Amino acid sequence: MVKEAYLYKKLSEKKVQCQNCAHYCVIPPGKRGICGVRENINGKLYAIKDGKTIAVNIDPIEKKPYFHF
């Protein structure tokens, strides 16, 4: 699943600058940023989603100090 990213700036020579985090990666065509999630495809930044779950945590409803609240 590929979707065009929102926060990026187009640069010369089909490079893009990702603005989603503090790294501000300058990404040449065909490469990915530090996160490995956003890729430059022909001068446009795309968010590469594979549909996999990143993390699953068991989170109890009752936590301290609200036990039996």
PyMOL Python script that loads the backbone (N, CA, C, O; Angstrom):
from pymol import cmd

cmd.read_pdbstr("""\
ATOM      1  N   MET A   1       0.847  -1.171   0.000  1.00  0.00           N
ATOM      2  CA  MET A   1       0.000   0.000   0.000  1.00  0.00           C
ATOM      3  C   MET A   1       0.896   1.239   0.000  1.00  0.00           C
ATOM      4  O   MET A   1       1.707   1.416   0.908  1.00  0.00           O
ATOM      5  N   VAL A   2       0.756   2.075  -0.990  1.00  0.00           N
ATOM      6  CA  VAL A   2       1.584   3.268  -1.130  1.00  0.00           C
ATOM      7  C   VAL A   2       0.678   4.489  -1.211  1.00  0.00           C
ATOM      8  O   VAL A   2      -0.302   4.501  -1.956  1.00  0.00           O
ATOM      9  N   LYS A   3       1.020   5.523  -0.430  1.00  0.00           N
ATOM     10  CA  LYS A   3       0.224   6.745  -0.416  1.00  0.00           C
ATOM     11  C   LYS A   3       1.175   7.934  -0.388  1.00  0.00           C
ATOM     12  O   LYS A   3       2.186   7.900   0.314  1.00  0.00           O
ATOM     13  N   GLU A   4       0.864   8.987  -1.143  1.00  0.00           N
ATOM     14  CA  GLU A   4       1.733  10.162  -1.158  1.00  0.00           C
ATOM     15  C   GLU A   4       1.735  10.839   0.213  1.00  0.00           C
ATOM     16  O   GLU A   4       0.683  11.044   0.817  1.00  0.00           O
ATOM     17  N   ALA A   5       2.916  11.176   0.686  1.00  0.00           N
ATOM     18  CA  ALA A   5       3.079  11.807   2.001  1.00  0.00           C
ATOM     19  C   ALA A   5       2.648  13.271   1.937  1.00  0.00           C
ATOM     20  O   ALA A   5       2.603  13.870   0.863  1.00  0.00           O
ATOM     21  N   TYR A   6       2.330  13.841   3.110  1.00  0.00           N
ATOM     22  CA  TYR A   6       1.868  15.217   3.188  1.00  0.00           C
ATOM     23  C   TYR A   6       3.004  16.208   3.400  1.00  0.00           C
ATOM     24  O   TYR A   6       3.093  17.209   2.689  1.00  0.00           O
ATOM     25  N   LEU A   7       3.859  15.943   4.354  1.00  0.00           N
ATOM     26  CA  LEU A   7       4.851  16.922   4.782  1.00  0.00           C
ATOM     27  C   LEU A   7       6.195  16.704   4.100  1.00  0.00           C
ATOM     28  O   LEU A   7       7.048  15.983   4.617  1.00  0.00           O
ATOM     29  N   TYR A   8       6.381  17.322   2.947  1.00  0.00           N
ATOM     30  CA  TYR A   8       7.680  17.283   2.277  1.00  0.00           C
ATOM     31  C   TYR A   8       7.809  18.465   1.334  1.00  0.00           C
ATOM     32  O   TYR A   8       6.826  19.095   0.943  1.00  0.00           O
ATOM     33  N   LYS A   9       9.064  18.745   0.983  1.00  0.00           N
ATOM     34  CA  LYS A   9       9.347  19.857   0.078  1.00  0.00           C
ATOM     35  C   LYS A   9      10.121  19.315  -1.126  1.00  0.00           C
ATOM     36  O   LYS A   9      11.065  18.542  -0.960  1.00  0.00           O
ATOM     37  N   LYS A  10       9.728  19.713  -2.318  1.00  0.00           N
ATOM     38  CA  LYS A  10      10.433  19.296  -3.522  1.00  0.00           C
ATOM     39  C   LYS A  10      11.686  20.135  -3.699  1.00  0.00           C
ATOM     40  O   LYS A  10      11.655  21.353  -3.524  1.00  0.00           O
ATOM     41  N   LEU A  11      12.791  19.483  -4.047  1.00  0.00           N
ATOM     42  CA  LEU A  11      14.067  20.148  -4.289  1.00  0.00           C
ATOM     43  C   LEU A  11      14.492  19.910  -5.730  1.00  0.00           C
ATOM     44  O   LEU A  11      13.768  19.272  -6.495  1.00  0.00           O
ATOM     45  N   SER A  12      15.656  20.416  -6.104  1.00  0.00           N
ATOM     46  CA  SER A  12      16.151  20.240  -7.472  1.00  0.00           C
ATOM     47  C   SER A  12      16.586  18.792  -7.703  1.00  0.00           C
ATOM     48  O   SER A  12      16.848  18.051  -6.756  1.00  0.00           O
ATOM     49  N   GLU A  13      16.657  18.411  -8.952  1.00  0.00           N
ATOM     50  CA  GLU A  13      17.097  17.084  -9.399  1.00  0.00           C
ATOM     51  C   GLU A  13      16.242  15.960  -8.818  1.00  0.00           C
ATOM     52  O   GLU A  13      16.761  14.890  -8.499  1.00  0.00           O
ATOM     53  N   LYS A  14      14.937  16.194  -8.678  1.00  0.00           N
ATOM     54  CA  LYS A  14      13.955  15.236  -8.176  1.00  0.00           C
ATOM     55  C   LYS A  14      14.230  14.771  -6.747  1.00  0.00           C
ATOM     56  O   LYS A  14      13.733  13.723  -6.336  1.00  0.00           O
ATOM     57  N   LYS A  15      15.002  15.524  -5.999  1.00  0.00           N
ATOM     58  CA  LYS A  15      15.210  15.226  -4.580  1.00  0.00           C
ATOM     59  C   LYS A  15      14.058  15.844  -3.795  1.00  0.00           C
ATOM     60  O   LYS A  15      13.444  16.818  -4.232  1.00  0.00           O
ATOM     61  N   VAL A  16      13.776  15.266  -2.637  1.00  0.00           N
ATOM     62  CA  VAL A  16      12.757  15.799  -1.750  1.00  0.00           C
ATOM     63  C   VAL A  16      13.319  15.893  -0.333  1.00  0.00           C
ATOM     64  O   VAL A  16      14.237  15.162   0.040  1.00  0.00           O
ATOM     65  N   GLN A  17      12.748  16.807   0.441  1.00  0.00           N
ATOM     66  CA  GLN A  17      13.130  16.930   1.850  1.00  0.00           C
ATOM     67  C   GLN A  17      11.913  16.569   2.689  1.00  0.00           C
ATOM     68  O   GLN A  17      10.897  17.264   2.660  1.00  0.00           O
ATOM     69  N   CYS A  18      12.026  15.476   3.437  1.00  0.00           N
ATOM     70  CA  CYS A  18      10.955  15.025   4.316  1.00  0.00           C
ATOM     71  C   CYS A  18      10.900  15.942   5.525  1.00  0.00           C
ATOM     72  O   CYS A  18      11.939  16.293   6.084  1.00  0.00           O
ATOM     73  N   GLN A  19       9.698  16.334   5.935  1.00  0.00           N
ATOM     74  CA  GLN A  19       9.528  17.236   7.073  1.00  0.00           C
ATOM     75  C   GLN A  19       8.630  16.619   8.136  1.00  0.00           C
ATOM     76  O   GLN A  19       7.920  17.334   8.844  1.00  0.00           O
ATOM     77  N   ASN A  20       8.657  15.299   8.251  1.00  0.00           N
ATOM     78  CA  ASN A  20       7.822  14.602   9.229  1.00  0.00           C
ATOM     79  C   ASN A  20       8.473  14.489  10.599  1.00  0.00           C
ATOM     80  O   ASN A  20       7.773  14.268  11.588  1.00  0.00           O
ATOM     81  N   CYS A  21       9.777  14.633  10.688  1.00  0.00           N
ATOM     82  CA  CYS A  21      10.456  14.551  11.988  1.00  0.00           C
ATOM     83  C   CYS A  21      11.622  15.534  11.995  1.00  0.00           C
ATOM     84  O   CYS A  21      11.809  16.290  11.041  1.00  0.00           O
ATOM     85  N   ALA A  22      12.393  15.520  13.055  1.00  0.00           N
ATOM     86  CA  ALA A  22      13.496  16.470  13.217  1.00  0.00           C
ATOM     87  C   ALA A  22      14.717  16.139  12.352  1.00  0.00           C
ATOM     88  O   ALA A  22      15.648  16.942  12.283  1.00  0.00           O
ATOM     89  N   HIS A  23      14.735  14.993  11.699  1.00  0.00           N
ATOM     90  CA  HIS A  23      15.881  14.637  10.849  1.00  0.00           C
ATOM     91  C   HIS A  23      15.907  15.439   9.546  1.00  0.00           C
ATOM     92  O   HIS A  23      16.981  15.703   9.006  1.00  0.00           O
ATOM     93  N   TYR A  24      14.750  15.822   9.044  1.00  0.00           N
ATOM     94  CA  TYR A  24      14.626  16.561   7.773  1.00  0.00           C
ATOM     95  C   TYR A  24      15.487  15.916   6.675  1.00  0.00           C
ATOM     96  O   TYR A  24      16.341  16.570   6.077  1.00  0.00           O
ATOM     97  N   CYS A  25      15.251  14.656   6.432  1.00  0.00           N
ATOM     98  CA  CYS A  25      16.033  13.890   5.456  1.00  0.00           C
ATOM     99  C   CYS A  25      15.905  14.480   4.049  1.00  0.00           C
ATOM    100  O   CYS A  25      14.803  14.794   3.601  1.00  0.00           O
ATOM    101  N   VAL A  26      17.019  14.624   3.369  1.00  0.00           N
ATOM    102  CA  VAL A  26      17.028  14.952   1.942  1.00  0.00           C
ATOM    103  C   VAL A  26      17.181  13.614   1.225  1.00  0.00           C
ATOM    104  O   VAL A  26      18.204  12.940   1.350  1.00  0.00           O
ATOM    105  N   ILE A  27      16.148  13.242   0.475  1.00  0.00           N
ATOM    106  CA  ILE A  27      16.071  11.897  -0.092  1.00  0.00           C
ATOM    107  C   ILE A  27      16.176  11.964  -1.616  1.00  0.00           C
ATOM    108  O   ILE A  27      15.335  12.586  -2.266  1.00  0.00           O
ATOM    109  N   PRO A  28      17.202  11.329  -2.191  1.00  0.00           N
ATOM    110  CA  PRO A  28      17.308  11.279  -3.655  1.00  0.00           C
ATOM    111  C   PRO A  28      16.301  10.271  -4.228  1.00  0.00           C
ATOM    112  O   PRO A  28      15.759   9.451  -3.486  1.00  0.00           O
ATOM    113  N   PRO A  29      16.049  10.327  -5.532  1.00  0.00           N
ATOM    114  CA  PRO A  29      15.081   9.414  -6.150  1.00  0.00           C
ATOM    115  C   PRO A  29      15.451   7.946  -5.929  1.00  0.00           C
ATOM    116  O   PRO A  29      16.612   7.559  -6.061  1.00  0.00           O
ATOM    117  N   GLY A  30      14.454   7.146  -5.593  1.00  0.00           N
ATOM    118  CA  GLY A  30      14.656   5.717  -5.405  1.00  0.00           C
ATOM    119  C   GLY A  30      15.188   5.321  -4.041  1.00  0.00           C
ATOM    120  O   GLY A  30      15.439   4.139  -3.806  1.00  0.00           O
ATOM    121  N   LYS A  31      15.367   6.261  -3.146  1.00  0.00           N
ATOM    122  CA  LYS A  31      15.904   5.978  -1.812  1.00  0.00           C
ATOM    123  C   LYS A  31      14.860   6.260  -0.750  1.00  0.00           C
ATOM    124  O   LYS A  31      13.840   6.896  -1.014  1.00  0.00           O
ATOM    125  N   ARG A  32      15.135   5.768   0.484  1.00  0.00           N
ATOM    126  CA  ARG A  32      14.262   6.006   1.629  1.00  0.00           C
ATOM    127  C   ARG A  32      14.989   6.842   2.669  1.00  0.00           C
ATOM    128  O   ARG A  32      16.218   6.909   2.678  1.00  0.00           O
ATOM    129  N   GLY A  33      14.220   7.479   3.543  1.00  0.00           N
ATOM    130  CA  GLY A  33      14.786   8.280   4.620  1.00  0.00           C
ATOM    131  C   GLY A  33      15.294   7.410   5.759  1.00  0.00           C
ATOM    132  O   GLY A  33      15.302   6.183   5.658  1.00  0.00           O
ATOM    133  N   ILE A  34      15.717   8.048   6.842  1.00  0.00           N
ATOM    134  CA  ILE A  34      16.249   7.339   8.002  1.00  0.00           C
ATOM    135  C   ILE A  34      15.209   6.381   8.587  1.00  0.00           C
ATOM    136  O   ILE A  34      15.558   5.285   9.024  1.00  0.00           O
ATOM    137  N   CYS A  35      13.952   6.779   8.598  1.00  0.00           N
ATOM    138  CA  CYS A  35      12.889   5.953   9.193  1.00  0.00           C
ATOM    139  C   CYS A  35      12.626   4.682   8.387  1.00  0.00           C
ATOM    140  O   CYS A  35      12.171   3.681   8.940  1.00  0.00           O
ATOM    141  N   GLY A  36      12.909   4.717   7.089  1.00  0.00           N
ATOM    142  CA  GLY A  36      12.652   3.562   6.239  1.00  0.00           C
ATOM    143  C   GLY A  36      11.207   3.420   5.817  1.00  0.00           C
ATOM    144  O   GLY A  36      10.838   2.420   5.201  1.00  0.00           O
ATOM    145  N   VAL A  37      10.378   4.406   6.139  1.00  0.00           N
ATOM    146  CA  VAL A  37       8.947   4.332   5.841  1.00  0.00           C
ATOM    147  C   VAL A  37       8.574   5.204   4.649  1.00  0.00           C
ATOM    148  O   VAL A  37       7.589   4.922   3.967  1.00  0.00           O
ATOM    149  N   ARG A  38       9.338   6.252   4.386  1.00  0.00           N
ATOM    150  CA  ARG A  38       9.032   7.172   3.295  1.00  0.00           C
ATOM    151  C   ARG A  38      10.084   7.059   2.193  1.00  0.00           C
ATOM    152  O   ARG A  38      11.286   7.049   2.456  1.00  0.00           O
ATOM    153  N   GLU A  39       9.599   6.974   0.954  1.00  0.00           N
ATOM    154  CA  GLU A  39      10.479   6.757  -0.190  1.00  0.00           C
ATOM    155  C   GLU A  39      10.209   7.791  -1.278  1.00  0.00           C
ATOM    156  O   GLU A  39       9.062   8.158  -1.532  1.00  0.00           O
ATOM    157  N   ASN A  40      11.276   8.253  -1.912  1.00  0.00           N
ATOM    158  CA  ASN A  40      11.177   9.182  -3.031  1.00  0.00           C
ATOM    159  C   ASN A  40      10.999   8.375  -4.312  1.00  0.00           C
ATOM    160  O   ASN A  40      11.890   7.625  -4.713  1.00  0.00           O
ATOM    161  N   ILE A  41       9.855   8.531  -4.944  1.00  0.00           N
ATOM    162  CA  ILE A  41       9.574   7.862  -6.205  1.00  0.00           C
ATOM    163  C   ILE A  41       9.340   8.936  -7.250  1.00  0.00           C
ATOM    164  O   ILE A  41       8.293   9.583  -7.262  1.00  0.00           O
ATOM    165  N   ASN A  42      10.327   9.127  -8.138  1.00  0.00           N
ATOM    166  CA  ASN A  42      10.264  10.103  -9.232  1.00  0.00           C
ATOM    167  C   ASN A  42       9.945  11.517  -8.758  1.00  0.00           C
ATOM    168  O   ASN A  42       9.130  12.205  -9.374  1.00  0.00           O
ATOM    169  N   GLY A  43      10.572  11.957  -7.677  1.00  0.00           N
ATOM    170  CA  GLY A  43      10.416  13.326  -7.219  1.00  0.00           C
ATOM    171  C   GLY A  43       9.231  13.580  -6.313  1.00  0.00           C
ATOM    172  O   GLY A  43       8.962  14.732  -5.971  1.00  0.00           O
ATOM    173  N   LYS A  44       8.509  12.537  -5.912  1.00  0.00           N
ATOM    174  CA  LYS A  44       7.404  12.665  -4.963  1.00  0.00           C
ATOM    175  C   LYS A  44       7.680  11.741  -3.786  1.00  0.00           C
ATOM    176  O   LYS A  44       8.209  10.643  -3.960  1.00  0.00           O
ATOM    177  N   LEU A  45       7.320  12.190  -2.585  1.00  0.00           N
ATOM    178  CA  LEU A  45       7.550  11.399  -1.378  1.00  0.00           C
ATOM    179  C   LEU A  45       6.318  10.561  -1.078  1.00  0.00           C
ATOM    180  O   LEU A  45       5.208  11.085  -0.984  1.00  0.00           O
ATOM    181  N   TYR A  46       6.517   9.268  -0.930  1.00  0.00           N
ATOM    182  CA  TYR A  46       5.428   8.346  -0.653  1.00  0.00           C
ATOM    183  C   TYR A  46       5.646   7.653   0.675  1.00  0.00           C
ATOM    184  O   TYR A  46       6.774   7.315   1.032  1.00  0.00           O
ATOM    185  N   ALA A  47       4.558   7.442   1.411  1.00  0.00           N
ATOM    186  CA  ALA A  47       4.586   6.676   2.647  1.00  0.00           C
ATOM    187  C   ALA A  47       4.338   5.211   2.282  1.00  0.00           C
ATOM    188  O   ALA A  47       3.287   4.861   1.746  1.00  0.00           O
ATOM    189  N   ILE A  48       5.308   4.378   2.577  1.00  0.00           N
ATOM    190  CA  ILE A  48       5.225   2.959   2.253  1.00  0.00           C
ATOM    191  C   ILE A  48       4.595   2.249   3.449  1.00  0.00           C
ATOM    192  O   ILE A  48       5.180   2.201   4.531  1.00  0.00           O
ATOM    193  N   LYS A  49       3.406   1.701   3.246  1.00  0.00           N
ATOM    194  CA  LYS A  49       2.701   0.983   4.309  1.00  0.00           C
ATOM    195  C   LYS A  49       2.546  -0.466   3.871  1.00  0.00           C
ATOM    196  O   LYS A  49       2.125  -0.745   2.748  1.00  0.00           O
ATOM    197  N   ASP A  50       2.889  -1.378   4.763  1.00  0.00           N
ATOM    198  CA  ASP A  50       2.731  -2.785   4.408  1.00  0.00           C
ATOM    199  C   ASP A  50       1.588  -3.457   5.144  1.00  0.00           C
ATOM    200  O   ASP A  50       1.355  -4.651   4.955  1.00  0.00           O
ATOM    201  N   GLY A  51       0.864  -2.710   5.987  1.00  0.00           N
ATOM    202  CA  GLY A  51      -0.294  -3.249   6.665  1.00  0.00           C
ATOM    203  C   GLY A  51       0.017  -4.125   7.852  1.00  0.00           C
ATOM    204  O   GLY A  51      -0.873  -4.811   8.354  1.00  0.00           O
ATOM    205  N   LYS A  52       1.258  -4.127   8.322  1.00  0.00           N
ATOM    206  CA  LYS A  52       1.641  -4.946   9.467  1.00  0.00           C
ATOM    207  C   LYS A  52       1.513  -4.140  10.754  1.00  0.00           C
ATOM    208  O   LYS A  52       1.719  -2.926  10.759  1.00  0.00           O
ATOM    209  N   THR A  53       1.175  -4.815  11.833  1.00  0.00           N
ATOM    210  CA  THR A  53       1.071  -4.181  13.137  1.00  0.00           C
ATOM    211  C   THR A  53       2.465  -3.906  13.680  1.00  0.00           C
ATOM    212  O   THR A  53       3.344  -4.765  13.615  1.00  0.00           O
ATOM    213  N   ILE A  54       2.663  -2.714  14.210  1.00  0.00           N
ATOM    214  CA  ILE A  54       3.970  -2.342  14.751  1.00  0.00           C
ATOM    215  C   ILE A  54       4.135  -2.849  16.174  1.00  0.00           C
ATOM    216  O   ILE A  54       5.176  -3.412  16.513  1.00  0.00           O
ATOM    217  N   ALA A  55       3.118  -2.656  17.012  1.00  0.00           N
ATOM    218  CA  ALA A  55       3.211  -3.070  18.410  1.00  0.00           C
ATOM    219  C   ALA A  55       1.837  -3.463  18.935  1.00  0.00           C
ATOM    220  O   ALA A  55       0.821  -2.866  18.579  1.00  0.00           O
ATOM    221  N   VAL A  56       1.828  -4.480  19.787  1.00  0.00           N
ATOM    222  CA  VAL A  56       0.607  -4.907  20.452  1.00  0.00           C
ATOM    223  C   VAL A  56       0.923  -4.979  21.937  1.00  0.00           C
ATOM    224  O   VAL A  56       1.830  -5.701  22.351  1.00  0.00           O
ATOM    225  N   ASN A  57       0.175  -4.229  22.735  1.00  0.00           N
ATOM    226  CA  ASN A  57       0.395  -4.197  24.181  1.00  0.00           C
ATOM    227  C   ASN A  57      -0.900  -4.487  24.913  1.00  0.00           C
ATOM    228  O   ASN A  57      -1.982  -4.081  24.488  1.00  0.00           O
ATOM    229  N   ILE A  58      -0.768  -5.198  26.023  1.00  0.00           N
ATOM    230  CA  ILE A  58      -1.911  -5.429  26.892  1.00  0.00           C
ATOM    231  C   ILE A  58      -1.954  -4.273  27.878  1.00  0.00           C
ATOM    232  O   ILE A  58      -1.009  -4.063  28.638  1.00  0.00           O
ATOM    233  N   ASP A  59      -3.051  -3.525  27.864  1.00  0.00           N
ATOM    234  CA  ASP A  59      -3.183  -2.350  28.714  1.00  0.00           C
ATOM    235  C   ASP A  59      -4.387  -2.540  29.635  1.00  0.00           C
ATOM    236  O   ASP A  59      -5.525  -2.509  29.166  1.00  0.00           O
ATOM    237  N   PRO A  60      -4.164  -2.737  30.932  1.00  0.00           N
ATOM    238  CA  PRO A  60      -5.281  -2.954  31.845  1.00  0.00           C
ATOM    239  C   PRO A  60      -6.138  -1.696  31.998  1.00  0.00           C
ATOM    240  O   PRO A  60      -5.637  -0.575  31.913  1.00  0.00           O
ATOM    241  N   ILE A  61      -7.421  -1.899  32.224  1.00  0.00           N
ATOM    242  CA  ILE A  61      -8.343  -0.786  32.410  1.00  0.00           C
ATOM    243  C   ILE A  61      -8.103  -0.114  33.754  1.00  0.00           C
ATOM    244  O   ILE A  61      -8.057   1.113  33.846  1.00  0.00           O
ATOM    245  N   GLU A  62      -7.950  -0.931  34.799  1.00  0.00           N
ATOM    246  CA  GLU A  62      -7.752  -0.393  36.148  1.00  0.00           C
ATOM    247  C   GLU A  62      -6.259  -0.264  36.437  1.00  0.00           C
ATOM    248  O   GLU A  62      -5.538  -1.262  36.449  1.00  0.00           O
ATOM    249  N   LYS A  63      -5.803   0.945  36.664  1.00  0.00           N
ATOM    250  CA  LYS A  63      -4.400   1.207  36.968  1.00  0.00           C
ATOM    251  C   LYS A  63      -4.322   1.942  38.291  1.00  0.00           C
ATOM    252  O   LYS A  63      -5.307   2.511  38.762  1.00  0.00           O
ATOM    253  N   LYS A  64      -3.165   1.923  38.870  1.00  0.00           N
ATOM    254  CA  LYS A  64      -2.943   2.700  40.107  1.00  0.00           C
ATOM    255  C   LYS A  64      -3.101   4.165  39.798  1.00  0.00           C
ATOM    256  O   LYS A  64      -2.664   4.567  38.719  1.00  0.00           O
ATOM    257  N   PRO A  65      -3.649   4.962  40.586  1.00  0.00           N
ATOM    258  CA  PRO A  65      -4.292   4.763  41.878  1.00  0.00           C
ATOM    259  C   PRO A  65      -5.797   4.500  41.766  1.00  0.00           C
ATOM    260  O   PRO A  65      -6.508   4.615  42.764  1.00  0.00           O
ATOM    261  N   TYR A  66      -6.289   4.158  40.597  1.00  0.00           N
ATOM    262  CA  TYR A  66      -7.746   4.011  40.398  1.00  0.00           C
ATOM    263  C   TYR A  66      -8.179   2.544  40.361  1.00  0.00           C
ATOM    264  O   TYR A  66      -8.974   2.166  39.501  1.00  0.00           O
ATOM    265  N   PHE A  67      -7.688   1.734  41.250  1.00  0.00           N
ATOM    266  CA  PHE A  67      -8.084   0.346  41.311  1.00  0.00           C
ATOM    267  C   PHE A  67      -9.513   0.240  41.866  1.00  0.00           C
ATOM    268  O   PHE A  67      -9.796   0.813  42.918  1.00  0.00           O
ATOM    269  N   HIS A  68     -10.390  -0.456  41.207  1.00  0.00           N
ATOM    270  CA  HIS A  68     -11.810  -0.608  41.545  1.00  0.00           C
ATOM    271  C   HIS A  68     -12.526   0.746  41.625  1.00  0.00           C
ATOM    272  O   HIS A  68     -13.332   0.975  42.527  1.00  0.00           O
ATOM    273  N   PHE A  69     -12.234   1.614  40.699  1.00  0.00           N
ATOM    274  CA  PHE A  69     -12.840   2.938  40.698  1.00  0.00           C
ATOM    275  C   PHE A  69     -14.177   2.882  39.999  1.00  0.00           C
ATOM    276  O   PHE A  69     -14.859   3.901  39.887  1.00  0.00           O
TER     277      PHE A  69
END
""", "prot")
cmd.dss("prot")
cmd.show_as("cartoon", "prot")
cmd.util.cbc("prot")
cmd.orient("prot")
